[in-house]
Amino acid sequence: MKNIITLFSFILIITSCDVVEGPYNITEDCAGIAGGNTICGCTDTLAFNFNITATFENGSCIYDSINYGCIDSLAINFDSTANVDNGSCVYDTSSITFIKKILIEDFTGHTCQNCPSAARELEAIHSLYGDQIIGMAIHVSKSFARPYPPSQAPNYQYDFRTKWGKEWDDIFGISEIGLPGGMINRIGYPTEHRLGKDEWLSRVITELEKEIDFGISITVNEGIINVNTEILNNINGDYNLAVCLIENNIINWQKDGSEDVENYEHNHAFRSLLSDENLSASSNYSISDRIETIINYDLASLEQFNIDYSQNTAELGNGNAGEWNVSNMSVIAYIYDSTTKEILQVEETYLINK
């Protein structure tokens, strides 16, 4: 009986303990306050990165100049000099399967009666091979691409020509044989690179069978373009990386045969060359090497440059070369052999996210 009373007393002691109210685990905020809602950041108004919403100083204030870039050390384009992240970080791209892509350069003009047929051929080839085909329409010559005085041709007042388009035409001599004309990856330079539109497809088929040595990926943030090149084979040579801007869906006049088309849709119109520099200081490339190229650009300045070129330099120009629409613009980056001029890989992406 004594044992039973003792056991009953023990049970009463156990079951009469105080109950602890939850929660049992409380998350700390960035200031270390359990269950808090502190906003951490730079609270010094003298700092470049002062955060007006911050309620707790976290030691992040920057007093030197701001350097935008990728600040994540895990990214392949980590920038040790950057102190403000610009969203450009690119991570291991080894999982990307790169494919051979082709650049078709269509040399054209808005008063060239046969040029729309070449544009249609480019689109037909693109329909066959999809994103493996990248087009660039380059308006050249004073005969078919210049704006005309209103008294002569009042509808053909726009000037699509550019400084770089003329330079390329001087080098490759496309307009010498008449427009339209073009190049497929600039293969065959200096004697067999100039092709009529009916020769494009067969050259494309041959190019698509080639092994690729480079993979290109492009990321774009406002005012900054990051081009990341991945080396896919051990190779030697001297290569350049060129980066361009093009614009699609430009509605303007175009001669199409004997017809003057008011609402013709000009696509792949070359606008600007942003960079054309050595891919690397070295001529030796090893598989899995990665090369980052950062290009800063100001679209308004580039547009004004074309306007000034048309007004002051281009033969018979009139300065009517603006009204760019950023929503319709793309970045094209391509790698070419600086000796043979052959384009070995090309990539394209929108200038702004869509």
Secondary structure, 3 states (H helix, E strand, C coil): CHHHHHHHHHHHHHHCCCCCCCCCCCCECCCCCECCCCCEECCCCCCCCCCCCCCEECCCCCCCCCCEECCCCCCCCCCCCCCEECCCCCCCCCCCCCCCCEEEEEEECCCCCCHHHHHHHHHHHHHHHHHHEEEEEEECCCCCCCCCCCCCCCCCCCCCCCHHHHHHHHHHCCHHHCCCEEEECCCCCCCCCCECHHHHHHHHHHHHCCCCCEEEEEEEECCEEEEEEEECCCEECCEEEEEEEEECCEEEEEEECCEEEEEEEECCEEEEEEEEEECCCCCEECCCCEEEEEEECCHHHHHHHHHHHHHHCCCCCCCCCCCCCHHHEEEEEEEEECCCCCEEEEEEEECCCC
